[in-house]
Amino acid sequence: MTYKVCDSGINMRDGCVDFVQRVNYVVESKIEPFYKGGKVQISKDENYIFCTCGSRVNVLEISTGKIVHSVEHMLVTASRALLLKQWDWRQAQCTRSWRAIHTVPVASMTFDSTSTLLATGGCDGTIKLWDVVKQYCTHNLKGSSGIVHLVQFHPDISRLQLFSSSLDCGIRLWDLRSSRCVCVLQSHYSAVTSLSFSPDGSTMVSSGRDKICTVWDLKTQKAKRTVPVYEAVEGVVLLPEDKDLSEIGVKSKDLHFITAGSKGVLRVWEASTARCVYTQTLPSSLTAASEVEEERDDDPRSLTFLLHLPASSRLATVTAEHNIVLYQLPGLTTQQQFVGYNDEVLDVKFLGKGDSHIVVATNSSQLKVFELLTNSCQILYGHTDTVLSLDVFKKGFLFASCAKDRSVRVWQMDSDRGQVHCVAQGSNHANAVGSITCSRMKASFIVSGSQDCTVKVWDLPADLSTTGAGVHQLTPRATEKAHDKDVNSVAVSPNDKLLASGSQDRTAKLWSLAGEGNVALLGVFRGHRRGVWAVCFSPVDQVLATSSADGTTKLWSLQDFSCLKTFEGHDASVLKVIFVSRGTQLLTSGSDGLVKLWTIKTNECVKTLDAHQDKVWGLHVSRKDDKVVTGSADSNITVWVQELSNLLHEKKYLKALGLAISLDKPHTVLTVIKAIRQVENSGELLEKTVLKLRVDQKESLLRYCTVWNTNARNCQDAQAVLHVLLTHLPPEELLQYQGARTHLEGLIPYTERHMQRIGNLLQASIMDQDEEMDTTPLAKPFFMIDKEKGMVSSDDEKRDGDDSDGGQDEDPNGPVKEAKVEDDDDDDDNEVSSTKKASASGEQVENGDSTKTNGNHHSESEESSAEEASEEEDQTTVKVKFLPVSSTPQGQTFAS
């Protein structure tokens, strides 16, 4: 095929392709930063996590992973303005506000078990207690040295005891009855980070950054044992004695506690022997790193908080990378993981069954896989430097990554459990690998582009399972010096025979992958004034799209390497470009933070998606072409959904049906019809919706019904729509529809087949039940077409339909040449045209002879066939039988 430019857009050699499709996107969900360090707490009902994010306090619902409230919606907050504010966070209202009396900011704060007493530790070395109900200060405790960074009530409120710690590393025990410091527990030589109490309240464990934990007897107020843990400990929790915790090394009834600290692992200790009985297992890459690297204060693997959720037998940890992980006892299995802060998002791709997950490359060596339903995240370890690019294979369970560590990796998602693991890796580049792409037809190879100016083709083993084989080691099949500067982007064509590369040297190049060994250069695309950031093949045409730092996006012919179209609109570099809407539209993202939707036919920007404040590096469309995900340097990830999906969700069926027909997506139209038929009073709703469509939309609907009727799974939906059309529209109006005769004739053989199948099933049912059933009504002709009179007759009374416009003002659809629908994933692959099976006098369109005017007229061959048919004598009456929509036995389905 060759391509050229004409008034209607990019044209095929044998006829002009009229692109009328327009899709708009709206935000479906966002993954935003919700925690950037600081205090983390969990609600008493263990359903919500409270965490700080800059000047805000966010409330995260654990079950959904969504932020349900934000901006100081905490129960009590202390500000640098020396004010205490009590909030009803569910109503987002400040219920009380009073001065803190502290002369400097508040450093720590805690409630007692009744939530009526509040203790605040100040940077001035004082501790104040507040009656929250009456809003007055009950105690002013002095004597601490420096900042009071830890305050905690004894869990038994009847004791009226408060514990505090400050810069002198001692633990002060305060008697609230006398407002005196009873004693100072001395054991630590560095900051005390947490306290944990036994259920009976007689034992306490303290942890510190001096790498020890101390077990205290509160009756004697003396240390029972000091346990060296060989890491700076940030959190300690006493394990319950009434549960079987043998899975984590608890074999006796002695006191056991669990620690979290700088090594990034949870460890269980037996207090009586000071022995570690269990160490959490980390990914192999992390374990190896901890063995060779010295401990650092800013190690991203370290844990900063450890919280106990006793009601649900869970533990929560907070990492230095601002991740919150929930573990389930007794096995410490990971239950959920939330990423509080993503840093700069460099790439993002849809992943998994039904695009249920996304994989994200951030300014980090780890990959993050989010489940979109719950925002729960898996963190993948393997690369040792920043991951720069991602790509996903066709089926969505296998993807590839590349990084600054000069390596490429292939990862596989378990289709059942959703767990991801590395199955292959390769390292052969001499510099950072900035781009990667996967084969399109099957998982046979990947191609990488590097800052060393080369592209490499890596063949994948036939079986990528790691069972018994470990991680497969990849070696490049071919290496080519592709450009004079960094290779920024690579892409493989839909047939796996071509490779495109874009470079900082301002050119894009086309390569052949068909031969063995090295890749072969086919041509160079020249025209951009600055470096090329992205290349992308059209899914339907022999066209390549490129985007550049010069602010433009260009379409190029693969035949003569000429520039077909140029799209201008971004104020800065265009970082990514992809095709959407079956190749009829483009989505581009730029360093201006904007995502633009372009219609190829008109060069028009039809929508600007403004959801980011910084460079949009990540841009990907789902396999169903109905969602788009974007990732930005502002740390936000946004999932966009087509407006049609929103209309279905809101049950605006008339608008949804009109939009689906305007987009010429038969499978989507069928989805809307099925949705209508599932609601209460579906017959009445379907009738009302269909009759409000425009005439051209009803024409398209009749054409779609001819296709749906060829499949046993969809025939009842087709018959339901036909019942509405043929019982409410006059025969003369029906016969004016484009290709109406051919479509109606095409219904005959498949309808008879469905009728025969239903009859056989009913007869089998009769034999099984030994009862007699009259099936005559099923075989009774319902509609008849008189070819001479051009009339449609019915036993039922005809009623005129409402032809008022109710859909979208889109160009009408042209005639269908084949009954097979390209985007109907559910239909059988071997479906044939019903119009060809039905009549030899149906339309026959030869290449080069078909013409269209705005999609409204017949092809020449169809017009001639129609004229010949109108001149024939009345020799035949065609009887069309329609499946009774309500006659199918309840719960009965019919397979083709």
DRENKOLKOL-61572 format. One record per residue (C-alpha): x, y, z; residue in three letters. Coordinates in pm, whole numbers, padded with zeros to 5 digits, always signed. Last residue first. Layout:
BEGIN
XYZALA
...
This chain:
BEGIN
-02351-02156+01787SER
-02425-02187+02153ALA
-02770-02123+02291PHE
-02846-02007+02641THR
-03142-02101+02859GLN
-03183-01929+03199GLY
-03552-01864+03140GLN
-03670-02024+02816PRO
-03629-01796+02513THR
-03965-01668+02393SER
-03921-01307+02504SER
-03732-01181+02201VAL
-03926-01396+01957PRO
-03661-01467+01693LEU
-03748-01303+01369PHE
-03853-01470+01049LYS
-03809-01290+00720VAL
-04013-01411+00426LYS
-03900-01306+00080VAL
-04176-01306-00178THR
-04059-01406-00521THR
-04168-01355-00880GLN
-04268-00991-00870ASP
-04085-00878-01179GLU
-03735-00738-01157GLU
-03679-00367-01221GLU
-03623-00276-00854SER
-03354-00546-00821ALA
-03164-00411-01117GLU
-03166-00062-00967GLU
-03047-00194-00628ALA
-02766-00389-00787SER
-02658-00080-00978SER
-02656+00126-00660GLU
-02455-00141-00478GLU
-02197-00154-00756SER
-02160+00223-00751GLU
-02109+00228-00375SER
-02403+00361-00184HIS
-02409+00713-00048HIS
-02387+00868+00301ASN
-02022+00827+00413GLY
-01939+01191+00352ASN
-01947+01119-00021THR
-01809+00775-00079LYS
-01670+00598-00383THR
-01593+00233-00449SER
-01421+00142-00772ASP
-01055+00115-00669GLY
-01086-00227-00516ASN
-01407-00397-00615GLU
-01720-00370-00408VAL
-01986-00636-00448GLN
-02320-00541-00297GLU
-02570-00819-00265GLY
-02713-00993-00575SER
-02570-01327-00469ALA
-02784-01306-00160SER
-02776-01422+00197ALA
-02424-01557+00236LYS
-02266-01238+00102LYS
-02488-01022+00324THR
-02408-01236+00624SER
-02038-01169+00579SER
-01833-01441+00734VAL
-01746-01510+01095GLU
-01427-01715+01135ASN
-01281-01511+01418ASP
-01582-01565+01639ASP
-01727-01253+01792ASP
-01627-01145+02142ASP
-01352-00906+02041ASP
-01581-00700+01823ASP
-01343-00429+01711ASP
-01305-00538+01350GLU
-01667-00627+01287VAL
-01735-00897+01028LYS
-02055-00830+00834ALA
-01869-00714+00531GLU
-01911-00418+00303LYS
-02094-00199+00550VAL
-02244+00114+00410PRO
-02119+00452+00535GLY
-02175+00600+00875ASN
-02339+00931+00940PRO
-02124+01235+01022ASP
-02167+01333+01385GLU
-02420+01552+01560ASP
-02459+01330+01864GLN
-02780+01152+01947GLY
-03136+01247+02023GLY
-03273+01392+01706ASP
-03646+01343+01679SER
-03757+01043+01479ASP
-04031+00932+01714ASP
-04172+00613+01574GLY
-04497+00558+01384ASP
-04695+00255+01494ARG
-04763-00057+01292LYS
-05022-00308+01406GLU
-04890-00659+01437ASP
-04928-00927+01173ASP
-04664-00752+00976SER
-04606-00640+00620SER
-04295-00466+00487VAL
-04365-00310+00149MET
-04151-00259-00157GLY
-04446-00337-00380LYS
-04248-00556-00615GLU
-04003-00703-00361LYS
-04270-00784-00106ASP
-04087-00823+00222ILE
-04256-01032+00488MET
-04232-01010+00866PHE
-04327-01254+01142PHE
-04343-01584+00961PRO
-04469-01852+01203LYS
-04206-02106+01296ALA
-04189-02009+01662LEU
-04566-01984+01683PRO
-04593-02353+01582THR
-04390-02484+01879THR
-04688-02651+02047ASP
-04556-02841+02348MET
-04634-03198+02441GLU
-04499-03336+02762GLU
-04271-03628+02832ASP
-04039-03388+03021GLN
-03724-03500+02846ASP
-03899-03532+02510MET
-04046-03183+02541ILE
-03708-03038+02633SER
-03554-03199+02329ALA
-03829-03046+02119GLN
-03758-02707+02274LEU
-03389-02741+02201LEU
-03455-02843+01845ASN
-03694-02552+01794GLY
-03443-02310+01941ILE
-03177-02438+01703ARG
-03412-02416+01407GLN
-03507-02061+01495MET
-03138-01963+01526HIS
-03068-02116+01183ARG
-03370-01945+01030GLU
-03250-01615+01174THR
-02905-01680+01030TYR
-03035-01752+00681PRO
-03285-01460+00672ILE
-03097-01164+00825LEU
-02891-01103+00513GLY
-03210-01035+00321GLU
-03286-00753+00562LEU
-02936-00609+00523HIS
-02943-00633+00145THR
-03285-00469+00123ARG
-03188-00192+00367ALA
-02862-00104+00189GLY
-02900+00265+00278GLN
-03230+00322+00450TYR
-03513+00427+00217GLN
-03665+00081+00253LEU
-03718+00143+00622LEU
-03903+00469+00560GLU
-04141+00306+00311GLU
-04205+00022+00553PRO
-04319+00261+00828PRO
-04111+00247+01151LEU
-04247+00122+01481HIS
-04271-00256+01446THR
-03965-00302+01228LEU
-03726-00083+01430LEU
-03829-00205+01775VAL
-03829-00573+01680HIS
-03499-00523+01502LEU
-03344-00396+01827VAL
-03466-00700+02022ALA
-03363-00934+01740GLN
-03007-00800+01746ALA
-02984-00840+02123ASP
-03121-01194+02089GLN
-02865-01273+01819CYS
-02564-01173+02024ASN
-02439-01503+02162ARG
-02564-01696+01858ALA
-02350-01484+01627ASN
-02463-01394+01275THR
-02739-01173+01417ASN
-02479-00931+01547TRP
-02370-00851+01190VAL
-02718-00779+01054THR
-02792-00588+01373CYS
-02494-00360+01302TYR
-02645-00258+00966ARG
-02980-00183+01128LEU
-02802+00029+01391LEU
-02617+00219+01119SER
-02943+00310+00948GLU
-03093+00404+01284LYS
-02801+00644+01335GLN
-02864+00801+00994ASP
-03230+00853+01085VAL
-03149+01017+01417ARG
-03201+00823+01738LEU
-03508+00884+01955LYS
-03671+00558+01844LEU
-03379+00354+01976VAL
-03393+00500+02328THR
-03769+00474+02383LYS
-03784+00118+02250GLU
-03484+00011+02457LEU
-03633+00167+02770LEU
-03971-00001+02717GLU
-03814-00339+02661GLY
-03569-00298+02950SER
-03837-00236+03209ASN
-03574-00298+03479GLU
-03217-00288+03356VAL
-03021-00561+03180GLN
-03151-00486+02831ARG
-03006-00133+02842ILE
-02659-00263+02928ALA
-02678-00517+02644LYS
-02767-00240+02400ILE
-02477-00025+02527VAL
-02233-00314+02487THR
-02367-00377+02136LEU
-02292-00015+02046VAL
-01939-00068+02179THR
-01902-00377+01961HIS
-02032-00188+01660PRO
-01781+00098+01699LYS
-01862+00358+01431ASP
-01768+00650+01660LEU
-02101+00814+01578SER
-02276+00490+01671ILE
-02101+00484+02009ALA
-02185+00852+02069LEU
-02554+00804+01991GLY
-02574+00495+02212LEU
-02403+00669+02503ALA
-02620+00979+02467LYS
-02936+00767+02471LEU
-02806+00541+02748TYR
-02728+00804+03009LYS
-02692+00534+03273LYS
-02426+00731+03468GLU
-02177+00445+03423HIS
-02274+00420+03058LEU
-02217+00792+03008LEU
-01881+00767+03184ASN
-01769+00491+02949SER
-01865+00706+02652LEU
-01651+00993+02778GLU
-01342+00787+02721GLN
-01143+00723+03034VAL
-00835+00901+03165TRP
-00610+00753+03432VAL
-00383+01010+03597THR
-00048+00958+03768ILE
+00093+01249+03968ASN
+00456+01291+04075SER
+00481+01644+03925ASP
+00728+01494+03675ALA
+00425+01342+03508SER
+00252+01016+03434GLY
-00040+00969+03196THR
-00279+00677+03152VAL
-00526+00646+02866VAL
-00845+00442+02854LYS
-01085+00313+02586ASP
-00844+00171+02326ASP
-00924-00183+02438LYS
-00551-00249+02478ARG
-00516+00056+02699SER
-00338+00371+02578VAL
-00005+00493+02717HIS
+00163+00825+02802LEU
+00443+00878+03056GLY
+00684+01172+03039TRP
+00435+01453+03107VAL
+00657+01748+03212LYS
+00511+01957+03493ASP
+00183+02086+03638GLN
-00042+01802+03530HIS
-00414+01757+03476ALA
-00489+01965+03166ASP
-00619+01738+02894LEU
-00653+01949+02580THR
-00920+01834+02336LYS
-01003+01867+01966VAL
-00660+01975+01843CYS
-00725+01996+01469GLU
-00498+01863+01195ASN
-00826+01801+01010THR
-00801+01435+00917LYS
-00558+01342+01194ILE
-00784+01453+01479THR
-00559+01558+01766TRP
-00588+01503+02141LEU
-00347+01709+02352LYS
-00184+01628+02685VAL
-00045+01930+02868LEU
+00232+01963+03130GLY
+00431+02212+02921ASP
+00699+01942+02883SER
+00469+01776+02639GLY
+00220+01500+02581SER
+00068+01397+02248THR
-00241+01191+02171LEU
-00316+01122+01807LEU
-00641+01034+01632GLN
-00763+00807+01353THR
-00540+00510+01436GLY
-00808+00292+01584ARG
-00923+00566+01822SER
-00571+00623+01958VAL
-00220+00666+01815PHE
+00064+00762+02050ILE
+00305+01057+02088VAL
+00543+01137+02372LYS
+00779+01419+02478LEU
+00658+01715+02271VAL
+00902+01990+02373SER
+00757+02334+02449ALA
+00453+02551+02382ASP
+00252+02264+02237HIS
+00022+02342+01948GLY
+00170+02235+01617GLU
+00082+01921+01423PHE
+00267+01851+01098THR
+00132+01625+00824LYS
+00253+01397+00546LEU
+00630+01432+00582CYS
+00806+01224+00318SER
+00982+00896+00394PHE
+00889+00758+00046ASP
+00701+00445+00145GLN
+00686+00469+00523LEU
+00504+00802+00491SER
+00564+01037+00783TRP
+00338+01206+01037LEU
+00489+01490+01240LYS
+00453+01627+01593THR
+00590+01970+01672THR
+00735+02154+01974GLY
+01096+02165+01847ASP
+01183+01911+02117ALA
+01029+01651+01890SER
+00746+01409+01832SER
+00735+01143+01562THR
+00447+00953+01402ALA
+00505+00679+01145LEU
+00258+00581+00875VAL
+00184+00261+00688GLN
-00169+00261+00821ASP
-00372+00061+01075VAL
-00182+00050+01409PRO
+00018+00364+01323SER
+00382+00331+01426PHE
+00526+00546+01706CYS
+00844+00750+01751VAL
+00936+00968+02050ALA
+01179+01239+02164TRP
+01330+01354+01834VAL
+01597+01619+01888GLY
+01560+01965+01736ARG
+01467+02118+01400ARG
+01262+01821+01285HIS
+01259+01762+00910GLY
+01446+01445+00824ARG
+01307+01090+00825PHE
+01581+00846+00722VAL
+01547+00527+00519GLY
+01564+00150+00499LEU
+01857+00072+00731LEU
+01913-00301+00782ALA
+01916-00477+01119VAL
+02196-00726+01170ASN
+02154-01100+01194GLY
+01873-01263+01003GLU
+01648-01055+00782GLY
+01301-00922+00854ALA
+01399-00659+01111LEU
+01422-00374+00860SER
+01507-00027+00989TRP
+01343+00315+00965LEU
+01523+00618+01101LYS
+01423+00931+01291ALA
+01640+01240+01281THR
+01714+01540+01503ARG
+02052+01406+01633ASP
+01885+01356+01973GLN
+01747+01040+01828SER
+01439+00855+01711GLY
+01433+00491+01609SER
+01185+00291+01401ALA
+01190-00085+01358LEU
+01012-00285+01090LEU
+00911-00649+01046LYS
+00728-00712+01374ASP
+00386-00690+01198ASN
+00257-00409+01424PRO
+00581-00208+01372SER
+00844-00198+01648VAL
+00931+00129+01824ALA
+01251+00292+01955VAL
+01300+00622+02138SER
+01568+00857+02269ASN
+01877+00717+02095VAL
+02155+00950+02210ASP
+02368+01108+01935LYS
+02519+01017+01597ASP
+02256+00752+01531HIS
+02204+00381+01469ALA
+02528+00202+01542LYS
+02366-00141+01516GLU
+02376-00445+01743THR
+02203-00773+01658ALA
+02111-01093+01842ARG
+02182-00935+02177PRO
+02245-01173+02470THR
+01986-01244+02738LEU
+02042-01426+03067GLN
+01732-01609+03190HIS
+01650-01561+03558VAL
+01641-01888+03752GLY
+01605-02212+03559ALA
+01416-02438+03798GLY
+01089-02261+03729THR
+01179-01924+03581THR
+00919-01948+03306SER
+01023-01755+02995LEU
+00968-02046+02759ASP
+01053-01965+02398ALA
+01365-01776+02500PRO
+01371-01405+02414LEU
+01581-01257+02133ASP
+01744-00922+02209TRP
+01780-00663+01932VAL
+02022-00381+02012LYS
+02015-00014+01910VAL
+02328+00198+01935THR
+02405+00564+02006CYS
+02584+00487+02339ASP
+02295+00677+02500GLN
+02095+00365+02438SER
+01812+00211+02238GLY
+01668-00129+02321SER
+01475-00382+02112VAL
+01281-00678+02254ILE
+01219-01022+02108PHE
+00976-01315+02072SER
+00673-01231+02283ALA
+00420-01250+02002LYS
+00275-01018+01739MET
+00398-00686+01877ARG
+00766-00728+01965SER
+00862-00512+02261CYS
+01019-00166+02286THR
+01291-00006+02498ILE
+01432+00341+02549SER
+01697+00518+02757GLY
+01961+00250+02814VAL
+02249+00422+02999ALA
+02594+00358+02848ASN
+02813+00081+02708ALA
+02525-00154+02639HIS
+02556-00529+02696ASN
+02349-00615+03001SER
+02062-00860+02972GLY
+01786-00978+03202GLN
+01512-01239+03204ALA
+01226-01367+03424VAL
+01183-01087+03681CYS
+00881-01129+03907HIS
+00530-00985+03928VAL
+00245-01106+04150GLN
-00109-01064+04013GLY
-00230-01377+04189ARG
-00394-01555+03895ASP
-00233-01403+03584SER
+00114-01406+03742ASP
+00288-01102+03599MET
+00615-01146+03411GLN
+00914-00914+03395TRP
+01184-00871+03129VAL
+01496-00672+03214ARG
+01735-00447+03023VAL
+02071-00326+03152SER
+02298-00024+03122ARG
+02252+00068+03495ASP
+02074+00381+03369LYS
+01768+00170+03313ALA
+01561-00049+03085CYS
+01229-00224+03137SER
+01029-00499+02965ALA
+00675-00629+03005PHE
+00485-00957+03014LEU
+00126-01001+03134PHE
-00036-00755+02893GLY
-00120-00990+02605LYS
+00052-00768+02348LYS
+00383-00713+02522PHE
+00440-00412+02745VAL
+00705-00137+02726ASP
+00899+00057+02986LEU
+01160+00336+03001SER
+01407+00515+03228LEU
+01461+00301+03540VAL
+01708+00480+03770THR
+01998+00266+03891ASP
+02051-00080+04041THR
+01773-00258+03856HIS
+01630-00564+04027GLY
+01365-00471+04282TYR
+00993-00455+04207LEU
+00762-00271+04444ILE
+00404-00397+04447GLN
+00133-00139+04505CYS
-00220-00118+04641SER
-00415+00160+04468ASN
-00730-00048+04541THR
-00898-00080+04200LEU
-00602+00045+03996LEU
-00363-00223+04121GLU
-00031-00043+04108PHE
+00301-00195+03998VAL
+00603+00008+04104LYS
+00951-00035+03958LEU
+01258+00026+04172GLN
+01578+00199+04065SER
+01422+00536+04130SER
+01310+00855+03955ASN
+00986+00678+03876THR
+00899+00393+03641ALA
+00536+00288+03676VAL
+00353-00035+03597VAL
-00025-00004+03576ILE
-00281-00263+03680HIS
-00631-00379+03581SER
-00566-00341+03209ASP
-00835-00604+03147GLY
-00596-00872+03263LYS
-00261-00723+03352GLY
-00067-00409+03262LEU
-00114-00051+03146PHE
+00211+00146+03106LYS
+00386+00435+03282VAL
+00712+00621+03222ASP
+00936+00881+03389LEU
+00725+00971+03694VAL
+00917+01215+03917GLU
+00887+01132+04286ASP
+00629+00867+04366ASN
+00524+00972+04716TYR
+00296+00792+04960GLY
+00314+00452+04793VAL
+00064+00218+04955PHE
+00128-00151+05019GLN
-00131-00405+05115GLN
-00140-00754+05265GLN
+00225-00854+05283THR
+00255-01176+05481THR
+00392-01139+05833LEU
+00297-01503+05902GLY
+00087-01458+06218PRO
-00001-01185+06141LEU
-00088-00978+05836GLN
+00147-00708+05713TYR
+00046-00359+05595LEU
+00306-00149+05411VAL
+00316+00232+05396ILE
+00571+00372+05150ASN
+00733+00709+05213HIS
+01075+00616+05070GLU
+01207+00612+05428ALA
+00964+00330+05491THR
+00649+00319+05703VAL
+00544-00010+05862THR
+00198-00135+05955ALA
+00134-00450+06155LEU
-00182-00656+06149ARG
-00386-00869+06386SER
-00717-00707+06281SER
-00812-00571+06623ALA
-00449-00531+06732PRO
-00332-00290+06460LEU
+00028-00230+06568HIS
+00240+00049+06418LEU
+00608+00052+06319LEU
+00758+00377+06189PHE
+01075+00490+06007THR
+01184+00176+05822LEU
+01510+00182+05624SER
+01534+00076+05260ARG
+01578+00431+05133PRO
+01909+00456+05325ASP
+01935+00818+05445ASP
+02125+00741+05767ASP
+02351+00500+05581ARG
+02454+00147+05671GLU
+02756+00034+05476GLU
+02694-00155+05159GLU
+02809-00508+05083VAL
+02568-00727+05277GLU
+02273-00488+05254SER
+02300-00487+04877ALA
+02286-00863+04850ALA
+01973-00877+05060THR
+01817-00604+04851LEU
+01876-00784+04522SER
+01748-01111+04669SER
+01412-00963+04764PRO
+01379-00943+05144LEU
+01299-01216+05392THR
+01190-01104+05740GLN
+01416-01217+06021THR
+01295-01452+06296TYR
+01423-01579+06630VAL
+01663-01294+06716CYS
+01804-01375+07060ARG
+01810-01153+07370ALA
+01752-01474+07571THR
+01460-01359+07789SER
+01341-01098+07541ALA
+01297-01328+07240GLU
+01332-01108+06934TRP
+01137-01090+06606VAL
+01281-00895+06314ARG
+01112-00677+06053LEU
+01340-00566+05772VAL
+01456-00227+05638GLY
+01804-00241+05788LYS
+01756+00103+05949SER
+01474+00004+06177GLY
+01175-00210+06260ALA
+01154-00430+06569THR
+00929-00713+06690ILE
+00885-00822+07048PHE
+00871-01152+07231HIS
+00807-01219+07602LEU
+00827-01585+07693ASP
+00544-01824+07610LYS
+00768-02029+07382SER
+00812-02113+07013LYS
+00777-01768+06853VAL
+00980-01806+06530GLY
+00767-01616+06283ILE
+00542-01904+06178GLU
+00515-02007+06546SER
+00300-01704+06617LEU
+00006-01884+06777ASP
-00182-01611+06959LYS
-00241-01545+07331ASP
+00096-01381+07406GLU
+00049-01078+07184PRO
+00371-00939+07032LEU
+00528-00634+07191LEU
+00587-00368+06924VAL
+00904-00168+06857VAL
+00971+00120+06618GLY
+01257+00334+06494GLU
+01547+00102+06575VAL
+01901+00194+06466ALA
+02052-00146+06391GLU
+02257-00407+06573TYR
+01966-00542+06785VAL
+02141-00546+07123PRO
+01884-00649+07387VAL
+01907-00490+07731THR
+01729-00682+08003ARG
+01518-00626+08314LYS
+01569-00248+08335ALA
+01433-00096+08657LYS
+01113+00082+08757GLN
+01040-00186+09017THR
+00677-00219+08913LYS
+00747-00088+08562LEU
+00984-00374+08484ASP
+01161-00249+08171TRP
+01286-00435+07859VAL
+01546-00231+07671THR
+01605-00230+07295CYS
+01945-00147+07153ILE
+02086+00000+06833LYS
+02166+00347+06978ASP
+01879+00477+06763ARG
+01644+00374+07037GLY
+01375+00128+07138SER
+01180+00093+07462SER
+00996-00214+07591VAL
+00751-00188+07879MET
+00631-00444+08132THR
+00366-00417+08403SER
+00082-00293+08185GLY
-00108-00622+08186ASP
-00126-00623+07804PRO
+00250-00550+07772SER
+00350-00196+07675PHE
+00543-00055+07377SER
+00758+00258+07363LEU
+00918+00429+07064SER
+01211+00636+06934THR
+01443+00701+07226VAL
+01723+00925+07098ALA
+02074+00802+07171SER
+02262+00668+07473TYR
+01978+00458+07605HIS
+01951+00299+07947SER
+01827+00555+08199GLN
+01469+00547+08323LEU
+01401+00880+08493VAL
+01176+00866+08799CYS
+00854+00992+08956VAL
+00842+01322+08765CYS
+00576+01520+08947ARG
+00229+01648+08850SER
+00093+01496+09174SER
-00197+01305+09024ARG
-00036+01304+08682LEU
+00257+01093+08798ASP
+00523+01140+08532TRP
+00774+00876+08418LEU
+01069+01024+08231ARG
+01260+00820+07976ILE
+01620+00939+07937GLY
+01788+01019+07606CYS
+01895+01369+07730ASP
+01737+01514+07413LEU
+01383+01438+07522SER
+01168+01147+07633SER
+00823+01126+07785SER
+00605+00879+07971PHE
+00268+00971+08129LEU
+00094+00797+08417GLN
-00265+00835+08537LEU
-00275+00474+08665ARG
-00648+00450+08596SER
-00576+00519+08228ILE
-00416+00178+08183ASP
-00250+00227+07840PRO
+00026+00440+08001HIS
+00023+00767+07814PHE
+00291+00853+07557GLN
+00507+01158+07484VAL
+00813+01157+07255LEU
+01007+01443+07093HIS
+01034+01671+07397VAL
+01289+01923+07267ILE
+01549+02031+07520GLY
+01598+01903+07872SER
+01281+01791+08043SER
+01203+01938+08383GLY
+00863+02100+08349LYS
+00513+01954+08340LEU
+00225+02197+08293ASN
-00098+02014+08374HIS
-00474+02068+08326THR
-00470+02313+08033CYS
-00819+02412+07925TYR
-01053+02318+07642GLN
-01346+02173+07840LYS
-01379+01861+07620VAL
-01013+01841+07519VAL
-00885+01861+07876ASP
-00526+01943+07799TRP
-00192+01826+07928LEU
+00126+02028+07876LYS
+00483+01910+07854ILE
+00772+02154+07869THR
+01121+02141+07711GLY
+01073+02455+07497ASP
+01043+02249+07178CYS
+00711+02137+07312GLY
+00554+01810+07409GLY
+00176+01797+07395THR
-00051+01566+07594ALA
-00423+01541+07516LEU
-00680+01404+07757LEU
-01035+01317+07647THR
-00951+01054+07385SER
-01033+00777+07635THR
-00712+00581+07568SER
-00497+00892+07620ASP
-00416+01116+07329PHE
-00071+01202+07191THR
+00142+01498+07073MET
+00500+01572+06982SER
+00707+01873+06868ALA
+00480+02169+06950VAL
+00624+02501+06834PRO
+00773+02754+07080VAL
+00625+02956+07369THR
+00384+02675+07448HIS
+00052+02825+07567ILE
-00117+02610+07295ALA
-00382+02869+07213ARG
-00729+02733+07142TRP
-00940+02614+06851SER
-01247+02394+06850ARG
-01480+02229+06595THR
-01274+02283+06280CYS
-01486+02131+06005GLN
-01412+01880+05730ALA
-01728+01683+05815GLN
-01544+01351+05841ARG
-01238+01527+05982TRP
-01422+01676+06279ASP
-01125+01885+06373TRP
-00968+02008+06695GLN
-00723+02291+06653LYS
-00429+02374+06878LEU
-00263+02707+06806LEU
+00103+02801+06851LEU
+00118+02964+06504ALA
+00364+02685+06423ARG
+00065+02455+06414SER
-00072+02175+06627ALA
-00346+01956+06484THR
-00624+01763+06655VAL
-00880+01528+06500LEU
-00730+01561+06155MET
-00897+01717+05853HIS
-00606+01955+05805GLU
-00630+01962+05428VAL
-00758+01623+05305SER
-01036+01370+05320HIS
-01120+01042+05145VAL
-00779+00976+04990ILE
-00824+00641+04819LYS
-00648+00313+04893GLY
-00983+00136+04877THR
-00983-00076+05195SER
-00726+00138+05379ILE
-00907+00470+05346GLU
-00636+00735+05348LEU
-00691+01057+05544VAL
-00451+01332+05439ASN
-00310+01607+05661VAL
-00194+01910+05470ARG
+00093+02158+05508SER
+00340+01925+05337GLY
+00181+01582+05323CYS
+00105+01448+05669THR
-00048+01110+05738CYS
-00366+00968+05887PHE
-00445+00607+05795ILE
-00806+00488+05807TYR
-00997+00166+05871ASN
-00823+00051+06189GLU
-01131+00130+06402ASP
-00901+00327+06633LYS
-00765+00531+06344SER
-00406+00480+06229ILE
-00125+00729+06272GLN
+00166+00855+06063VAL
+00390+01147+06165LYS
+00638+01298+05926GLY
+00730+01225+05567GLY
+00593+01313+05226LYS
+00258+01134+05237TYR
-00038+01173+04999PHE
+00130+01201+04660PRO
-00128+01146+04386GLU
-00265+00843+04204ILE
-00560+00972+04009LYS
-00885+00826+03879SER
-01135+00849+03591GLU
-01036+01186+03445VAL
-01219+01268+03122VAL
-01132+01182+02764TYR
-01292+01290+02437ASN
-01311+01077+02127VAL
-01369+01194+01775ARG
-01411+00964+01475GLN
-01481+01110+01135VAL
-01173+00982+00950PHE
-01265+00926+00588ASP
-01026+00677+00430VAL
-00992+00765+00063CYS
-00977+00481-00181GLY
-00754+00226-00342ASP
-00417+00377-00255ARG
-00517+00455+00101MET
-00561+00816+00198ASN
-00430+01022+00490ILE
-00667+01315+00544GLY
-00990+01405+00367SER
-00849+01682+00150ASP
-00569+01468+00013CYS
-00238+01338+00139VAL
-00073+01028+00003LYS
-00023+00669+00107TYR
+00100+00356-00061THR
+00000+00000+00000MET
